[in-house]
Amino acid sequence: DLETEVGQAAISVKSGLLERSRKLVAQARFLSKVTESKGNMAAAVQFLEHALRLSPDDPAIIGQTQTTATELARLEQAENDLQEARRLIGLNTEESRRQAREMLRGIQEFDQDPAYLQLVTALRRQFLAEAENALRQKQVRAASGWLSAAKEEPFAALEPKPELTMFGRTYSSGREQDLEDWLLHKPRGVVSTIHDPA
């Protein structure tokens, strides 16, 4: 049965394409850089489109392709917004700062992207410089406005997140079966063996 073999091969190829696209989408969602996420999502869309050619009426593949294409479009828009925010920050005018701030607020979901953080940092520097200039001119109300604005979104991305902040040092490699024994009891045993080798 050549037809059966061809059908099974097509199913196998389709399954492989779907699995590769699922892996790429999962990776894209965990990457911090918008450009890298976009690359993975674009590759996932291509795999899904190939799978769709094999099963053009499969509602699951159609839905997955649409969802992934929507996520890709969002990543492309975020990449464009980052480029536009960079341009606006470079203009360094009051209006361009306002527009850049609104643009960065709109893509806060990408606040772990180094480019996003770099732009927010540069914009915050401009806000603080404006506050400093206002203070030099003894315009306290204007300085207060700039300082208040520098504390609002999207600048919160620059603040340390307590759940991700660690003070001190860890003495664990993460592979210890019994951390308490490793940290408290084993050192005592080693010290006592050194002092009393009998």
C-alpha positions, -999 to 999 in steps of 0.1 A, spaced: 0 0 0 19 30 -13 -9 53 -4 -9 42 33 29 46 35 27 81 20 -2 90 44 18 77 74 49 96 62 29 128 59 15 123 94 50 117 107 64 148 90 34 169 102 40 157 138 77 166 136 68 201 123 43 207 151 67 195 177 95 218 164 71 247 163 59 240 199 95 240 211 104 272 193 73 290 208 82 278 243 118 290 239 106 323 224 84 329 255 114 325 278 140 346 260 146 381 273 155 397 240 127 407 217 148 401 186 157 366 197 121 358 206 109 372 173 134 349 154 121 318 172 85 328 167 90 335 130 106 300 126 77 285 145 52 302 121 71 287 91 69 252 106 32 256 112 26 269 77 44 238 63 22 216 86 -8 235 74 1 226 38 0 189 47 -34 193 66 -51 225 53 -84 217 71 -70 208 105 -86 233 129 -59 228 156 -31 237 132 -51 266 118 -57 279 154 -21 274 164 -8 291 133 -30 321 139 -21 324 176 16 321 168 14 346 140 -4 370 164 25 366 189 50 372 161 32 404 151 33 416 187 70 410 189 76 428 156 56 457 169 76 458 202 108 457 181 95 487 161 85 505 192 119 500 207 135 515 176 111 545 176 117 550 214 154 551 207 149 577 180 127 598 203 151 597 232 178 608 209 159 640 200 159 649 238 130 673 237 102 675 262 76 662 236 99 634 224 105 623 260 68 622 267 62 601 235 91 578 243 78 573 278 43 564 266 58 540 240 79 523 266 49 520 289 30 502 261 56 475 259 64 470 296 59 432 291 93 432 275 110 449 305 137 422 307 150 430 273 184 447 277 175 472 249 143 481 268 162 486 300 189 507 283 162 530 268 144 533 301 177 542 318 186 568 292 151 583 294 152 584 332 186 602 329 169 629 308 141 633 333 166 637 361 187 662 341 155 682 336 148 682 373 184 693 380 181 721 355 148 732 370 164 733 405 193 754 392 168 779 379 150 777 413 118 762 397 110 739 425 75 730 412 89 720 378 118 700 394 93 682 416 72 673 385 102 658 367 113 639 398 78 625 403 76 615 367 110 597 370 95 575 397 65 564 376 62 538 349 81 526 329 109 535 353 98 509 378 116 483 356 149 498 369 140 491 406 153 459 421 126 432 424 127 417 459 118 382 446 148 383 423 173 400 447 197 380 468 219 395 496 249 377 508 265 347 493 252 312 487 274 283 498 254 258 478 261 244 444 225 233 442 234 196 439 236 188 476 212 161 486 210 174 522 219 210 524 217 213 561 242 184 565 264 199 539 265 234 555 264 225 592 274 190 600 300 181 574 324 210 582 324 200 618 332 164 608 361 176 586 375 198 614 372 171 640 389 146 617 418 171 611 423 176 649 418 140 658 429 118 629 427 86 649 
